Amino acid sequence: MRKNEQCVKRFLAGVLCAAFVLAGMTACGNTKGAEGSVIAVSKDGTVTDTIREPFDQELQDEVLKAVASYNSGMGNEAITVSKVQVDDGVTDVEMKYRSAEDYAAFNRETFFIGTPAQARLSGFDLNKVYTAVSDPSKTMGMAELFNTDGVLVLITDTTQTVVMNYKILYASDGV
């Protein structure tokens, strides 16, 4: 694995495939006070990845080169690095992705946000049992998922904390 692939693929802990059923906009997308690396999904579909971990200068340079390489093929504004700050050997890097697709492609992870129909067309298996976040005794299956208007699904295998600007209604097992 090349160095820039290593910095892009920061988390190799066990793969956790999770599906969340989302609806409506809320104000729960605040990353203030969150520890470690955090992914935030904004109302406009952009994804911000705030990475806080030990980085050396060489690794920082590799991240910037990897972003430049990705942008040369996908468009100049697909990814922007808005912050690189070193404090006591820990580096804070803030990267903003134009879309969930750009985040997934750059990091080589599953990170999909869309309607249930779009998820199915993209090859995701939605035949799962979804448990209500507000009442764990309430569940929903795939048929109910497709019959619920105005919902989006988040499907990811990241182990990072994900902060949403959506209300999470249901989650699949293993979340």
C-alpha positions as CSV (number, residue, x, y, z in Angstrom):
1,M,0.0,0.0,0.0
2,R,1.4,3.4,-0.9
3,K,1.9,6.1,1.8
4,N,-0.9,8.3,0.5
5,E,-3.3,5.3,0.5
6,Q,-2.3,4.7,4.1
7,C,-3.1,8.3,5.2
8,V,-6.4,8.1,3.3
9,K,-7.3,4.8,4.9
10,R,-6.9,5.9,8.5
11,F,-9.2,3.4,10.1
12,L,-8.8,-0.3,9.5
13,A,-10.8,-1.6,12.5
14,G,-13.4,-4.3,11.7
15,V,-15.8,-3.4,8.9
16,L,-19.1,-2.2,10.3
17,C,-21.7,-2.0,7.6
18,A,-24.4,0.3,9.0
19,A,-27.6,1.7,7.5
20,F,-29.4,4.6,9.0
21,V,-32.8,5.8,7.9
22,L,-32.9,9.6,8.0
23,A,-35.6,12.2,7.7
24,G,-36.0,15.9,8.1
25,M,-33.3,18.4,8.9
26,T,-32.3,19.0,12.5
27,A,-29.6,20.9,14.3
28,C,-27.8,17.7,15.6
29,G,-24.9,18.2,13.2
30,N,-22.6,20.0,15.7
31,T,-19.1,18.6,16.0
32,K,-18.0,20.9,18.8
33,G,-16.7,18.8,21.7
34,A,-16.3,15.7,19.6
35,E,-13.1,13.8,20.2
36,G,-10.9,12.2,17.6
37,S,-11.8,12.1,13.9
38,V,-15.3,13.1,13.0
39,I,-17.3,13.1,9.7
40,A,-20.0,15.7,9.4
41,V,-22.7,15.6,6.7
42,S,-24.2,19.1,5.9
43,K,-27.7,20.0,4.6
44,D,-26.2,20.8,1.2
45,G,-24.7,17.3,0.8
46,T,-21.1,18.3,1.5
47,V,-19.1,16.1,3.9
48,T,-16.5,17.5,6.2
49,D,-13.8,15.2,7.7
50,T,-12.1,16.6,10.7
51,I,-9.0,14.4,11.5
52,R,-7.2,14.8,14.8
53,E,-4.2,12.5,15.2
54,P,-0.4,12.3,15.2
55,F,0.9,13.3,11.8
56,D,4.4,14.1,10.7
57,Q,5.2,16.7,8.0
58,E,5.9,14.0,5.4
59,L,2.4,12.5,6.0
60,Q,0.8,16.0,5.8
61,D,2.5,16.5,2.5
62,E,1.2,13.1,1.2
63,V,-2.4,14.1,2.2
64,L,-2.1,17.4,0.3
65,K,-0.6,15.5,-2.8
66,A,-3.4,12.9,-2.7
67,V,-6.0,15.7,-2.6
68,A,-4.4,17.5,-5.5
69,S,-4.2,14.2,-7.5
70,Y,-7.9,13.5,-6.8
71,N,-9.0,17.0,-7.7
72,S,-7.0,16.9,-11.0
73,G,-9.2,14.0,-12.1
74,M,-12.5,15.0,-10.5
75,G,-12.6,18.8,-10.5
76,N,-10.7,21.4,-8.6
77,E,-13.3,21.8,-5.8
78,A,-14.1,18.1,-5.2
79,I,-12.0,18.2,-2.0
80,T,-10.6,21.3,-0.2
81,V,-8.2,21.2,2.7
82,S,-9.4,24.1,4.9
83,K,-7.2,23.5,7.9
84,V,-3.8,21.9,8.7
85,Q,-2.7,22.8,12.2
86,V,0.0,21.1,14.4
87,D,-0.2,21.4,18.2
88,D,1.9,19.4,20.5
89,G,2.6,16.6,17.9
90,V,-1.1,16.3,17.1
91,T,-2.3,17.5,13.7
92,D,-5.8,18.8,13.0
93,V,-6.8,18.4,9.4
94,E,-10.1,19.6,8.1
95,M,-11.1,18.3,4.6
96,K,-14.3,19.3,2.9
97,Y,-15.7,17.0,0.2
98,R,-18.2,18.2,-2.4
99,S,-20.3,15.1,-1.9
100,A,-20.6,11.7,-0.1
101,E,-19.5,10.1,-3.4
102,D,-16.2,12.1,-3.3
103,Y,-15.7,11.1,0.3
104,A,-16.2,7.5,-0.5
105,A,-14.0,7.5,-3.6
106,F,-11.1,9.4,-2.0
107,N,-11.1,7.3,1.2
108,R,-12.0,4.0,-0.5
109,E,-14.9,3.4,1.9
110,T,-18.6,2.9,1.7
111,F,-20.3,6.2,2.4
112,F,-23.7,6.5,0.6
113,I,-26.5,9.0,1.2
114,G,-29.6,8.8,-0.9
115,T,-33.1,7.5,-1.2
116,P,-33.9,3.8,-0.7
117,A,-34.5,3.5,-4.5
118,Q,-31.1,5.1,-5.2
119,A,-29.4,2.8,-2.7
120,R,-30.9,-0.3,-4.3
121,L,-29.9,0.9,-7.8
122,S,-26.4,1.3,-6.4
123,G,-26.3,-2.3,-5.4
124,F,-26.9,-2.0,-1.6
125,D,-28.9,-4.7,0.1
126,L,-31.6,-3.0,2.1
127,N,-33.3,-6.2,3.2
128,K,-32.6,-5.7,6.9
129,V,-34.5,-5.0,10.1
130,Y,-34.3,-1.4,11.1
131,T,-34.8,-0.5,14.8
132,A,-36.3,2.9,15.8
133,V,-33.7,5.0,17.6
134,S,-36.4,6.6,19.8
135,D,-38.0,3.2,20.7
136,P,-36.0,0.0,20.3
137,S,-39.1,-2.1,20.5
138,K,-40.3,-0.6,17.1
139,T,-38.8,-2.0,14.0
140,M,-39.3,-1.6,10.2
141,G,-38.4,-3.8,7.3
142,M,-37.5,-3.1,3.7
143,A,-41.1,-2.9,2.5
144,E,-41.9,-0.2,5.1
145,L,-38.7,1.6,4.2
146,F,-39.7,1.9,0.5
147,N,-43.2,3.0,1.5
148,T,-42.0,5.9,3.8
149,D,-41.9,9.2,2.0
150,G,-39.1,11.7,2.2
151,V,-36.5,9.4,3.9
152,L,-32.8,9.1,3.0
153,V,-30.5,6.3,4.0
154,L,-26.9,6.5,5.1
155,I,-24.9,3.4,4.4
156,T,-21.3,3.3,5.6
157,D,-18.5,1.1,6.8
158,T,-16.6,3.8,8.5
159,T,-15.6,3.5,12.2
160,Q,-15.3,7.2,12.6
161,T,-18.0,9.2,14.4
162,V,-20.5,10.5,11.9
163,V,-22.5,13.7,12.8
164,M,-25.6,14.3,10.7
165,N,-27.7,17.3,10.0
166,Y,-30.7,14.9,9.7
167,K,-32.8,13.3,12.3
168,I,-31.9,9.6,12.5
169,L,-35.1,7.6,12.7
170,Y,-33.9,4.0,12.4
171,A,-30.6,2.1,12.4
172,S,-29.7,-1.4,11.2
173,D,-28.1,-4.0,13.5
174,G,-24.5,-3.5,14.4
175,V,-24.7,0.2,14.8
